[in-house]
Amino acid sequence: MIEQAPAIETQTNIRQRTENLLSSLTAGLYERDKAMGLSLLTAVAGESIFLLGPPGVGKSLIARRLKYAFRDGVSFEYLMSKFSTPDEVFGPISIKKLKDEDKYERLTERYLPGANIVFLDEIWKAGPAIQNALLTILNEKIYRNGDEDVKVGIRGIITASNELPPRNANLAPIWDRFLVRLELGKIRKYENFVKMVVDTKDVYEDDIANLTKLTEAELDDWSRQIDEIEVPAEVLNTLQLLLFKIEQYNQQPNNAPNQIKIYDRRWKKIVRLLRTSAFLHQRPRTNLMDCFLMEHCLWNNPEQREVIREMIVEAVRKHGYSVAVNLQSLKKEVAEFENDVHEETRIKHVVEEKQLVPVSESYYQLEKDLSQFRGVLVSIDQFRSLDDEELKSVNFYDEEQNLVNRIRGRKGPRENTIEVNFNGTNHVFRLKTALVERTEVIRKKPHRVLEKFWDQRYEQLTEYISQQRNSITEHGPEELTEIGHHLFVDEAYAEVVTANLQEVTEALAGLALRLEKLHFEYAER
């Protein structure tokens, strides 16, 4: 019995379908979820991905596994070398066509132009003839076969190398065609390394259920729906701010040798990638979590990745989701309420009092001459450590702060005095003081009419803040639903996306606490 192809996927199960497919594709692979996810994403978007990494980290494995995601797809894989010829990549010349019709055409059926998933290893070793043909395939999905332009059905192109394109080679055009760029390294976690080396699963086996695989009809329909995905204002604002930051970076003289060059075509392809991500998540519009995919699209060399990431984080944080709360106005109203209450319930009273006057940061000075036992200064720390009962050894210093004597003493019977025992007799000396003014606040009960008015004001402000806090909790932006469960972006970035909302939430909580303290201040007397 021939298995029937499934109907076009409905919008209600695309995300689950994608999750299941990714789970199957990554089975038996370790620490390659991001690479596989981005490879599938670019393939659905009809774009390309470049994998940078040393031999043996699974670059070709990812490509070979990815082809199993497509039910009726054809794959083409080729290891480039400086001796590679166009015949080996695009197909041999048709001798029959050349002989009978005098046409120069290639037989492309089992070669790159006739494939759906393409993997080209060591891409920078390809010669100019191969690279030139690849340019139109990567950008326009068109292959010039003889005198005809043939529309190719390539869904995704994965390229790989253990090095970046040499700067002295004319490889910038083809490098620019690779939308997603990802660096792969060895397995980092020890437990994953152990699992990998003892795992006997055949990772090259096609063990993905046929019904899970994607069909050409589905992908064609998906492509049309992807074009209809909305790009909301917060995402567009983030893109514009990111473009501005990149231009600022490039204008700095010290960045001249290492500029981040992004052209219009790449930005358009990036938006297509964001739309594809939203579609595979069953969303009608892109969101700010999708924007973090750009960290794999904007760097030209690995040293720029951290700079790009910081730019995206800052841009998303500034344009993160918020609520319609005029915090500045609310803070001003609470502050005015506080001032009104304080003016009516606090009476300021200025009093004079004597306070010790240090002669430096470390010493107090005695008012009377102690020449009979020498010493006019006493350490501030030592004086504070004395009490008015137990006699302790006290150091005395001359005006040059030299230690001149050590006598037993304690705090005197009156404030700001010291009592010392000299030759069997106790002597009390004052420390040098000065009159200073101090403001005391005397609290008073407000008039009951005024207190009633304040209660109404307090209840109105408290109710408004409570409504806004509940609105954030219960009716936050729809885009925040399951924002931490992104299929292609690290969930840690969810904190950046919600930063603005979190700041508003914390500010509202702080204002509520200020109001509560203010109410207690005037009401509880």
VOMAR-835874 format. One line per field, with one value per residue (C-alpha): residue in three letters; x, y, z; residue number from 0. Coordinates in Angstrom, 2 decimals, always signed. Layout:
resn: ALA; ...
c1: X; ...
c2: Y; ...
c3: Z; ...
resi: NUM; ...
This chain:
resn: MET; ILE; GLU; GLN; ALA; PRO; ALA; ILE; GLU; THR; GLN; THR; ASN; ILE; ARG; GLN; ARG; THR; GLU; ASN; LEU; LEU; SER; SER; LEU; THR; ALA; GLY; LEU; TYR; GLU; ARG; ASP; LYS; ALA; MET; GLY; LEU; SER; LEU; LEU; THR; ALA; VAL; ALA; GLY; GLU; SER; ILE; PHE; LEU; LEU; GLY; PRO; PRO; GLY; VAL; GLY; LYS; SER; LEU; ILE; ALA; ARG; ARG; LEU; LYS; TYR; ALA; PHE; ARG; ASP; GLY; VAL; SER; PHE; GLU; TYR; LEU; MET; SER; LYS; PHE; SER; THR; PRO; ASP; GLU; VAL; PHE; GLY; PRO; ILE; SER; ILE; LYS; LYS; LEU; LYS; ASP; GLU; ASP; LYS; TYR; GLU; ARG; LEU; THR; GLU; ARG; TYR; LEU; PRO; GLY; ALA; ASN; ILE; VAL; PHE; LEU; ASP; GLU; ILE; TRP; LYS; ALA; GLY; PRO; ALA; ILE; GLN; ASN; ALA; LEU; LEU; THR; ILE; LEU; ASN; GLU; LYS; ILE; TYR; ARG; ASN; GLY; ASP; GLU; ASP; VAL; LYS; VAL; GLY; ILE; ARG; GLY; ILE; ILE; THR; ALA; SER; ASN; GLU; LEU; PRO; PRO; ARG; ASN; ALA; ASN; LEU; ALA; PRO; ILE; TRP; ASP; ARG; PHE; LEU; VAL; ARG; LEU; GLU; LEU; GLY; LYS; ILE; ARG; LYS; TYR; GLU; ASN; PHE; VAL; LYS; MET; VAL; VAL; ASP; THR; LYS; ASP; VAL; TYR; GLU; ASP; ASP; ILE; ALA; ASN; LEU; THR; LYS; LEU; THR; GLU; ALA; GLU; LEU; ASP; ASP; TRP; SER; ARG; GLN; ILE; ASP; GLU; ILE; GLU; VAL; PRO; ALA; GLU; VAL; LEU; ASN; THR; LEU; GLN; LEU; LEU; LEU; PHE; LYS; ILE; GLU; GLN; TYR; ASN; GLN; GLN; PRO; ASN; ASN; ALA; PRO; ASN; GLN; ILE; LYS; ILE; TYR; ASP; ARG; ARG; TRP; LYS; LYS; ILE; VAL; ARG; LEU; LEU; ARG; THR; SER; ALA; PHE; LEU; HIS; GLN; ARG; PRO; ARG; THR; ASN; LEU; MET; ASP; CYS; PHE; LEU; MET; GLU; HIS; CYS; LEU; TRP; ASN; ASN; PRO; GLU; GLN; ARG; GLU; VAL; ILE; ARG; GLU; MET; ILE; VAL; GLU; ALA; VAL; ARG; LYS; HIS; GLY; TYR; SER; VAL; ALA; VAL; ASN; LEU; GLN; SER; LEU; LYS; LYS; GLU; VAL; ALA; GLU; PHE; GLU; ASN; ASP; VAL; HIS; GLU; GLU; THR; ARG; ILE; LYS; HIS; VAL; VAL; GLU; GLU; LYS; GLN; LEU; VAL; PRO; VAL; SER; GLU; SER; TYR; TYR; GLN; LEU; GLU; LYS; ASP; LEU; SER; GLN; PHE; ARG; GLY; VAL; LEU; VAL; SER; ILE; ASP; GLN; PHE; ARG; SER; LEU; ASP; ASP; GLU; GLU; LEU; LYS; SER; VAL; ASN; PHE; TYR; ASP; GLU; GLU; GLN; ASN; LEU; VAL; ASN; ARG; ILE; ARG; GLY; ARG; LYS; GLY; PRO; ARG; GLU; ASN; THR; ILE; GLU; VAL; ASN; PHE; ASN; GLY; THR; ASN; HIS; VAL; PHE; ARG; LEU; LYS; THR; ALA; LEU; VAL; GLU; ARG; THR; GLU; VAL; ILE; ARG; LYS; LYS; PRO; HIS; ARG; VAL; LEU; GLU; LYS; PHE; TRP; ASP; GLN; ARG; TYR; GLU; GLN; LEU; THR; GLU; TYR; ILE; SER; GLN; GLN; ARG; ASN; SER; ILE; THR; GLU; HIS; GLY; PRO; GLU; GLU; LEU; THR; GLU; ILE; GLY; HIS; HIS; LEU; PHE; VAL; ASP; GLU; ALA; TYR; ALA; GLU; VAL; VAL; THR; ALA; ASN; LEU; GLN; GLU; VAL; THR; GLU; ALA; LEU; ALA; GLY; LEU; ALA; LEU; ARG; LEU; GLU; LYS; LEU; HIS; PHE; GLU; TYR; ALA; GLU; ARG
c1: +0.00; +1.41; +1.51; -0.48; +1.22; -0.19; -2.35; -0.88; +0.03; -2.48; -1.44; -2.42; +0.36; +3.32; +5.25; +4.76; +5.71; +8.93; +9.74; +9.27; +11.40; +14.23; +14.06; +14.43; +17.22; +19.30; +18.82; +22.28; +23.97; +25.50; +25.67; +24.58; +20.99; +21.73; +23.54; +20.77; +18.04; +19.61; +20.24; +16.58; +15.46; +17.58; +16.40; +12.72; +13.53; +15.29; +18.61; +22.15; +24.32; +28.10; +29.64; +33.12; +35.10; +37.98; +37.69; +35.70; +33.16; +30.16; +29.77; +29.08; +27.02; +24.61; +24.17; +23.59; +21.07; +19.25; +18.44; +16.32; +13.95; +12.60; +10.45; +10.90; +14.09; +17.34; +20.68; +24.01; +27.29; +30.73; +34.19; +35.84; +39.49; +41.52; +41.22; +37.39; +35.71; +32.22; +31.39; +31.75; +29.44; +26.90; +26.93; +28.72; +28.15; +25.39; +27.24; +23.92; +22.72; +26.07; +26.18; +22.55; +21.43; +24.71; +23.69; +26.06; +24.00; +24.78; +23.04; +22.13; +19.65; +21.93; +24.09; +23.80; +21.17; +18.88; +19.13; +17.02; +19.63; +23.24; +26.38; +29.63; +32.64; +35.83; +33.97; +36.90; +38.88; +36.37; +37.63; +36.24; +34.04; +32.25; +31.99; +30.52; +27.79; +27.07; +26.43; +23.19; +22.12; +22.60; +20.91; +18.28; +17.91; +18.78; +21.36; +22.52; +22.56; +23.79; +21.63; +18.76; +18.15; +16.89; +15.01; +16.54; +14.58; +17.29; +15.78; +18.93; +22.64; +25.08; +28.71; +31.59; +35.27; +37.87; +38.88; +37.43; +37.87; +41.41; +41.36; +43.63; +41.24; +38.26; +35.74; +33.71; +30.71; +30.18; +30.92; +28.20; +25.69; +25.87; +23.15; +23.79; +27.32; +28.00; +31.22; +31.34; +33.79; +34.38; +31.93; +32.37; +30.51; +32.33; +29.14; +28.17; +31.63; +31.39; +27.93; +29.14; +32.15; +30.18; +27.01; +26.60; +23.67; +24.18; +23.77; +23.85; +20.75; +17.49; +15.26; +12.84; +9.20; +7.96; +4.93; +7.20; +9.19; +8.47; +7.17; +7.76; +4.06; +4.15; +7.27; +5.78; +2.66; +4.72; +6.79; +3.69; +2.51; +5.94; +5.74; +2.52; +4.06; +3.84; +6.97; +5.77; +7.09; +9.28; +11.17; +11.58; +12.78; +15.33; +16.58; +16.95; +18.75; +21.06; +21.86; +22.65; +24.95; +26.82; +27.33; +28.63; +31.00; +32.34; +32.99; +35.38; +39.00; +40.23; +37.61; +38.59; +40.50; +37.67; +34.43; +31.08; +29.86; +26.18; +24.40; +20.71; +20.25; +21.41; +18.98; +16.10; +17.15; +17.44; +13.83; +12.82; +14.66; +12.84; +9.52; +10.33; +11.14; +7.81; +5.95; +7.53; +6.47; +2.85; +2.99; +1.34; +4.18; +7.86; +8.95; +12.04; +13.32; +13.58; +15.91; +18.65; +18.98; +20.82; +23.89; +24.59; +23.98; +25.97; +29.56; +32.34; +34.92; +34.56; +36.06; +32.95; +30.45; +30.58; +30.28; +27.24; +25.68; +26.08; +24.55; +21.51; +21.09; +21.15; +18.80; +16.28; +16.50; +15.72; +12.76; +11.54; +7.87; +6.28; +2.85; +1.05; +2.12; +3.41; +5.91; +7.38; +3.97; +3.08; +6.39; +5.82; +2.31; +3.54; +6.38; +3.92; +1.71; +4.70; +5.63; +2.06; +1.94; +5.38; +4.59; +1.47; +2.71; +6.32; +7.37; +11.05; +12.69; +16.26; +18.21; +21.76; +24.01; +27.64; +29.48; +33.04; +35.34; +38.12; +41.45; +42.08; +40.54; +42.02; +42.18; +40.15; +41.83; +41.65; +40.60; +43.07; +46.82; +47.96; +51.57; +51.75; +51.67; +52.11; +49.75; +46.92; +45.44; +43.56; +42.64; +39.03; +38.69; +40.18; +37.92; +34.83; +35.89; +35.91; +33.00; +32.32; +33.19; +36.33; +39.70; +41.68; +45.09; +44.77; +47.43; +48.03; +49.80; +51.41; +50.35; +52.60; +50.66; +53.64; +52.85; +54.04; +52.26; +50.04; +47.66; +44.67; +41.36; +37.67; +34.81; +34.09; +30.91; +29.73; +29.25; +32.35; +34.77; +37.54; +38.64; +42.26; +44.08; +47.41; +49.59; +46.73; +44.29; +41.46; +41.26; +38.36; +39.09; +36.76; +37.32; +37.15; +33.57; +31.62; +28.00; +26.21; +22.63; +20.58; +17.15; +14.59; +11.36; +8.28; +5.36; +1.79; -1.60; -3.23; -6.75; -9.36; -10.71; -7.24; -6.61; -9.84; -8.72; -5.35; -7.06; -8.97; -5.77; -3.95; -6.72; -6.85; -3.09; -2.93; -5.83; -4.25; -0.89; -2.64; -4.53; -1.33; +0.49; -2.41; -2.51; +1.15; +0.67; -2.59; -2.72; +0.88; +1.94; +0.80; +4.37; +5.55; +3.57; +6.10; +8.83; +11.43; +10.71; +12.22; +13.22; +16.28; +17.36; +18.87; +16.12; +18.44; +17.70; +14.10; +15.34; +16.63; +13.33; +11.30; +13.76; +11.63; +8.53; +10.43; +11.69; +8.13; +6.93; +9.65; +9.02; +5.30; +6.11; +8.43; +5.78; +3.22; +5.61; +6.22; +2.48; +2.03; +4.73; +3.24; -0.23; +1.19; +3.06; +0.01; -2.70; -1.12; -0.89
c2: +0.00; +3.37; +5.88; +9.00; +12.37; +14.48; +17.48; +20.96; +21.68; +23.75; +26.77; +25.01; +22.42; +23.94; +24.71; +21.20; +19.78; +21.84; +20.78; +17.12; +17.47; +19.18; +16.53; +13.80; +15.59; +16.11; +12.61; +11.18; +14.56; +16.38; +20.17; +20.65; +21.79; +25.39; +24.41; +22.03; +24.49; +27.31; +24.97; +23.94; +27.55; +28.74; +25.85; +26.69; +30.35; +29.36; +30.78; +29.54; +28.90; +28.80; +26.55; +27.48; +24.92; +22.45; +18.97; +16.45; +18.70; +17.51; +20.06; +17.47; +15.41; +18.32; +18.64; +14.93; +14.81; +17.91; +16.28; +13.72; +16.56; +16.61; +13.80; +14.16; +16.18; +15.41; +16.17; +17.02; +16.95; +17.87; +18.44; +21.32; +21.44; +23.71; +21.04; +20.89; +21.51; +22.84; +19.42; +17.84; +20.37; +21.39; +18.28; +17.15; +18.64; +16.86; +15.36; +14.58; +18.18; +19.47; +17.04; +17.07; +20.60; +22.45; +23.45; +23.79; +22.37; +20.39; +17.30; +18.71; +16.16; +14.47; +17.50; +20.79; +22.49; +19.48; +19.17; +20.53; +20.40; +21.18; +20.78; +22.24; +21.52; +23.61; +26.21; +28.66; +26.19; +26.40; +28.03; +31.25; +29.41; +27.53; +30.60; +32.78; +30.24; +29.92; +33.66; +33.67; +30.34; +31.66; +34.97; +34.39; +30.59; +30.71; +28.63; +29.65; +26.39; +27.08; +29.87; +29.33; +30.59; +27.63; +28.14; +25.72; +24.11; +24.42; +24.90; +25.23; +25.46; +24.52; +25.46; +24.73; +25.36; +25.30; +28.86; +32.18; +33.38; +34.73; +38.54; +38.70; +36.58; +38.00; +36.07; +38.93; +38.50; +34.83; +35.36; +38.00; +35.49; +33.28; +34.73; +32.75; +32.20; +29.87; +28.72; +25.12; +23.78; +20.57; +19.26; +21.33; +19.44; +16.40; +14.35; +14.97; +13.99; +10.68; +10.00; +10.77; +8.43; +5.45; +6.05; +3.35; +4.98; +5.31; +9.08; +8.82; +6.62; +8.12; +7.30; +10.20; +9.24; +9.90; +11.82; +14.21; +15.16; +18.26; +18.08; +20.43; +21.33; +22.27; +24.37; +26.24; +27.01; +27.97; +30.36; +32.30; +32.44; +33.55; +36.59; +37.60; +37.59; +41.07; +42.93; +45.14; +48.56; +47.35; +45.00; +47.68; +50.14; +47.59; +47.09; +50.83; +51.34; +48.44; +49.92; +53.25; +51.58; +49.73; +53.00; +54.63; +51.70; +51.96; +55.71; +55.20; +55.49; +52.49; +50.28; +51.26; +48.00; +45.89; +47.49; +45.72; +46.00; +45.18; +45.98; +46.40; +42.91; +41.28; +43.32; +42.21; +38.57; +38.97; +40.15; +37.09; +34.91; +36.61; +36.08; +32.40; +32.05; +33.64; +31.36; +28.20; +29.37; +29.81; +33.57; +36.10; +38.56; +38.63; +39.48; +40.77; +37.27; +36.66; +39.67; +37.72; +35.56; +38.54; +37.84; +35.00; +37.20; +40.38; +39.45; +39.30; +37.75; +36.02; +39.03; +41.04; +38.61; +39.97; +43.55; +42.57; +40.71; +43.72; +46.00; +43.73; +43.40; +47.17; +47.79; +45.19; +46.41; +49.99; +48.92; +46.10; +45.54; +47.94; +49.16; +52.46; +53.85; +57.42; +56.64; +60.14; +61.70; +59.10; +59.61; +63.37; +63.00; +60.73; +63.17; +66.11; +64.08; +63.44; +67.14; +68.14; +65.66; +66.62; +70.34; +69.82; +67.14; +68.20; +71.31; +72.08; +73.45; +74.71; +74.13; +74.92; +72.38; +71.89; +69.36; +68.14; +69.78; +67.52; +69.27; +66.69; +63.46; +61.59; +63.81; +65.85; +68.72; +69.37; +72.93; +73.28; +72.91; +69.56; +70.54; +68.94; +65.55; +66.75; +66.13; +68.20; +65.76; +62.49; +59.96; +60.19; +56.41; +55.89; +58.52; +56.90; +53.52; +54.84; +54.58; +56.52; +53.70; +51.72; +53.50; +52.54; +53.46; +56.60; +57.99; +61.74; +63.59; +66.99; +69.53; +67.84; +64.61; +62.92; +60.47; +62.12; +60.29; +57.37; +57.88; +55.99; +57.70; +57.43; +59.59; +62.44; +62.98; +65.71; +65.55; +66.12; +65.69; +63.24; +62.24; +61.21; +59.91; +61.72; +61.26; +59.54; +62.39; +62.47; +65.50; +66.35; +68.23; +69.51; +68.71; +71.56; +72.10; +74.54; +75.65; +74.19; +74.38; +71.22; +70.92; +68.86; +67.69; +67.80; +65.75; +66.99; +65.47; +66.86; +68.26; +65.55; +67.26; +67.34; +63.74; +62.66; +64.39; +62.65; +59.29; +59.80; +60.78; +57.78; +55.37; +56.77; +56.46; +53.04; +51.75; +53.04; +51.41; +48.15; +48.17; +48.71; +45.91; +43.53; +44.55; +43.63; +40.31; +39.24; +41.12; +41.69; +41.90; +38.88; +38.50; +37.54; +34.29; +31.45; +33.92; +31.83; +28.77; +29.85; +27.08; +28.88; +31.45; +30.95; +31.34; +33.55; +36.41; +36.48; +38.55; +41.20; +41.29; +41.77; +44.23; +47.32; +45.61; +44.44; +47.96; +49.32; +46.56; +47.31; +51.06; +50.55; +48.34; +51.04; +53.74; +51.54; +51.10; +54.88; +55.50; +52.89; +54.50; +57.95; +56.77; +55.28; +58.50; +60.80; +58.33; +56.48; +59.07
c3: +0.00; -0.99; +1.84; +1.00; +1.27; +4.09; +3.32; +3.47; +7.07; +9.00; +11.05; +14.28; +14.30; +12.46; +15.65; +17.02; +13.63; +13.67; +17.24; +16.37; +13.26; +15.16; +17.87; +15.25; +13.39; +16.54; +17.95; +18.57; +18.11; +21.05; +21.43; +17.84; +18.46; +17.47; +14.26; +13.23; +14.14; +12.16; +9.21; +9.14; +9.55; +6.63; +4.46; +5.08; +4.40; +1.19; +2.40; +3.00; +6.05; +6.43; +9.10; +10.31; +12.29; +12.34; +10.82; +12.81; +14.55; +12.54; +9.75; +7.06; +9.50; +9.98; +6.22; +5.75; +8.58; +7.29; +3.97; +5.86; +6.81; +3.24; +1.95; -1.80; -1.74; -3.52; -1.92; -3.45; -1.56; -2.82; -1.32; -3.12; -4.13; -6.34; -9.06; -8.93; -12.27; -13.10; -14.57; -11.12; -9.47; -12.11; -14.28; -17.45; -20.88; -22.86; -25.81; -27.50; -27.28; -28.46; -31.37; -32.50; -31.63; -31.30; -27.77; -24.82; -21.96; -18.83; -17.53; -14.10; -12.82; -10.27; -9.59; -7.72; -9.96; -9.63; -5.82; -2.98; -0.22; -1.12; +0.99; -0.30; +1.88; +1.76; -0.25; -0.54; -2.62; -5.45; -8.64; -10.18; -12.69; -9.91; -7.67; -10.41; -11.14; -7.42; -7.06; -9.06; -7.53; -3.98; -4.60; -7.29; -7.38; -11.10; -12.96; -16.41; -18.36; -21.86; -23.25; -20.79; -17.25; -15.25; -11.97; -9.47; -6.64; -4.01; -0.55; +1.50; +0.85; +3.58; +3.06; +5.35; +5.86; +8.60; +7.70; +6.66; +3.06; +2.54; +2.47; -0.52; -2.61; -4.48; -2.40; -0.89; -3.25; -2.46; +1.25; +1.34; -0.09; +3.03; +5.26; +8.46; +9.72; +12.62; +14.21; +15.46; +18.01; +19.88; +22.48; +25.64; +28.36; +29.71; +30.14; +26.51; +25.34; +27.22; +25.79; +22.29; +22.33; +23.70; +21.64; +18.97; +17.16; +13.42; +13.08; +9.28; +9.23; +8.03; +11.00; +10.66; +10.22; +6.70; +7.94; +9.87; +6.79; +4.75; +1.20; -1.71; -1.76; +1.91; +1.51; -1.44; +0.57; +3.62; +1.52; +0.54; +4.15; +5.36; +3.07; +4.87; +8.36; +9.92; +11.04; +13.94; +14.93; +17.80; +15.46; +12.77; +15.41; +16.58; +13.02; +12.48; +15.78; +14.99; +11.57; +13.25; +15.78; +13.04; +11.15; +14.33; +14.88; +11.33; +11.71; +14.61; +13.35; +15.35; +13.66; +10.13; +9.42; +10.83; +9.67; +9.80; +6.22; +5.74; +2.49; +1.69; +0.23; +3.47; +5.58; +3.32; +3.64; +7.42; +7.61; +5.59; +8.14; +11.04; +9.30; +8.80; +12.49; +13.43; +11.01; +12.42; +15.89; +14.67; +15.18; +12.84; +13.44; +14.31; +17.84; +19.59; +20.40; +16.64; +16.43; +18.21; +15.10; +13.61; +15.72; +13.25; +10.18; +10.70; +11.52; +8.96; +11.27; +14.66; +16.51; +15.60; +17.07; +20.62; +19.34; +17.26; +20.17; +22.49; +19.86; +19.51; +23.28; +23.74; +20.81; +22.03; +25.61; +24.54; +22.40; +24.62; +25.30; +27.74; +28.81; +28.42; +31.80; +32.07; +34.80; +34.92; +35.47; +38.10; +39.95; +39.91; +41.35; +44.17; +44.95; +45.11; +47.45; +49.69; +49.76; +50.66; +53.54; +54.85; +54.78; +56.89; +59.31; +59.93; +61.86; +61.59; +64.77; +64.85; +68.11; +69.11; +70.76; +71.55; +69.46; +69.64; +67.09; +65.79; +65.18; +62.40; +61.18; +64.16; +67.29; +69.77; +71.67; +75.40; +76.39; +79.30; +79.31; +80.66; +80.92; +84.32; +82.60; +79.01; +76.11; +74.58; +72.02; +72.46; +69.73; +68.57; +68.29; +71.76; +73.36; +71.82; +73.23; +76.83; +79.24; +82.44; +84.84; +84.11; +83.96; +80.88; +79.56; +77.38; +75.01; +74.90; +72.11; +71.70; +69.06; +66.49; +67.17; +68.81; +71.63; +74.87; +77.66; +78.61; +81.57; +82.92; +82.14; +81.35; +80.10; +82.47; +84.51; +82.11; +78.37; +76.23; +79.13; +80.00; +83.51; +84.06; +87.11; +87.62; +90.70; +92.51; +91.86; +89.31; +87.04; +84.69; +81.46; +78.75; +75.10; +72.63; +71.34; +69.17; +68.98; +65.96; +64.75; +64.36; +62.77; +64.64; +63.05; +65.23; +63.99; +64.18; +63.49; +60.31; +60.35; +59.83; +56.68; +55.18; +56.23; +54.52; +51.31; +51.53; +52.00; +48.77; +46.97; +48.43; +47.36; +43.81; +43.29; +44.91; +42.80; +39.59; +40.39; +41.29; +37.98; +36.01; +37.87; +37.24; +33.59; +33.19; +34.96; +33.33; +30.05; +29.03; +25.40; +23.42; +22.10; +25.60; +25.58; +25.83; +24.93; +26.75; +24.56; +21.27; +18.86; +17.46; +20.09; +23.55; +26.17; +28.29; +25.89; +27.15; +30.11; +27.71; +25.81; +29.00; +30.61; +29.94; +31.27; +34.34; +35.02; +34.84; +37.17; +39.73; +39.49; +40.16; +43.16; +44.51; +44.14; +45.89; +48.81; +49.03; +49.16; +51.87; +54.02; +53.44; +54.50; +57.67; +58.37; +58.45; +59.54; +62.48; +65.24
resi: 0; 1; 2; 3; 4; 5; 6; 7; 8; 9; 10; 11; 12; 13; 14; 15; 16; 17; 18; 19; 20; 21; 22; 23; 24; 25; 26; 27; 28; 29; 30; 31; 32; 33; 34; 35; 36; 37; 38; 39; 40; 41; 42; 43; 44; 45; 46; 47; 48; 49; 50; 51; 52; 53; 54; 55; 56; 57; 58; 59; 60; 61; 62; 63; 64; 65; 66; 67; 68; 69; 70; 71; 72; 73; 74; 75; 76; 77; 78; 79; 80; 81; 82; 83; 84; 85; 86; 87; 88; 89; 90; 91; 92; 93; 94; 95; 96; 97; 98; 99; 100; 101; 102; 103; 104; 105; 106; 107; 108; 109; 110; 111; 112; 113; 114; 115; 116; 117; 118; 119; 120; 121; 122; 123; 124; 125; 126; 127; 128; 129; 130; 131; 132; 133; 134; 135; 136; 137; 138; 139; 140; 141; 142; 143; 144; 145; 146; 147; 148; 149; 150; 151; 152; 153; 154; 155; 156; 157; 158; 159; 160; 161; 162; 163; 164; 165; 166; 167; 168; 169; 170; 171; 172; 173; 174; 175; 176; 177; 178; 179; 180; 181; 182; 183; 184; 185; 186; 187; 188; 189; 190; 191; 192; 193; 194; 195; 196; 197; 198; 199; 200; 201; 202; 203; 204; 205; 206; 207; 208; 209; 210; 211; 212; 213; 214; 215; 216; 217; 218; 219; 220; 221; 222; 223; 224; 225; 226; 227; 228; 229; 230; 231; 232; 233; 234; 235; 236; 237; 238; 239; 240; 241; 242; 243; 244; 245; 246; 247; 248; 249; 250; 251; 252; 253; 254; 255; 256; 257; 258; 259; 260; 261; 262; 263; 264; 265; 266; 267; 268; 269; 270; 271; 272; 273; 274; 275; 276; 277; 278; 279; 280; 281; 282; 283; 284; 285; 286; 287; 288; 289; 290; 291; 292; 293; 294; 295; 296; 297; 298; 299; 300; 301; 302; 303; 304; 305; 306; 307; 308; 309; 310; 311; 312; 313; 314; 315; 316; 317; 318; 319; 320; 321; 322; 323; 324; 325; 326; 327; 328; 329; 330; 331; 332; 333; 334; 335; 336; 337; 338; 339; 340; 341; 342; 343; 344; 345; 346; 347; 348; 349; 350; 351; 352; 353; 354; 355; 356; 357; 358; 359; 360; 361; 362; 363; 364; 365; 366; 367; 368; 369; 370; 371; 372; 373; 374; 375; 376; 377; 378; 379; 380; 381; 382; 383; 384; 385; 386; 387; 388; 389; 390; 391; 392; 393; 394; 395; 396; 397; 398; 399; 400; 401; 402; 403; 404; 405; 406; 407; 408; 409; 410; 411; 412; 413; 414; 415; 416; 417; 418; 419; 420; 421; 422; 423; 424; 425; 426; 427; 428; 429; 430; 431; 432; 433; 434; 435; 436; 437; 438; 439; 440; 441; 442; 443; 444; 445; 446; 447; 448; 449; 450; 451; 452; 453; 454; 455; 456; 457; 458; 459; 460; 461; 462; 463; 464; 465; 466; 467; 468; 469; 470; 471; 472; 473; 474; 475; 476; 477; 478; 479; 480; 481; 482; 483; 484; 485; 486; 487; 488; 489; 490; 491; 492; 493; 494; 495; 496; 497; 498; 499; 500; 501; 502; 503; 504; 505; 506; 507; 508; 509; 510; 511; 512; 513; 514; 515; 516; 517; 518; 519; 520; 521; 522; 523; 524
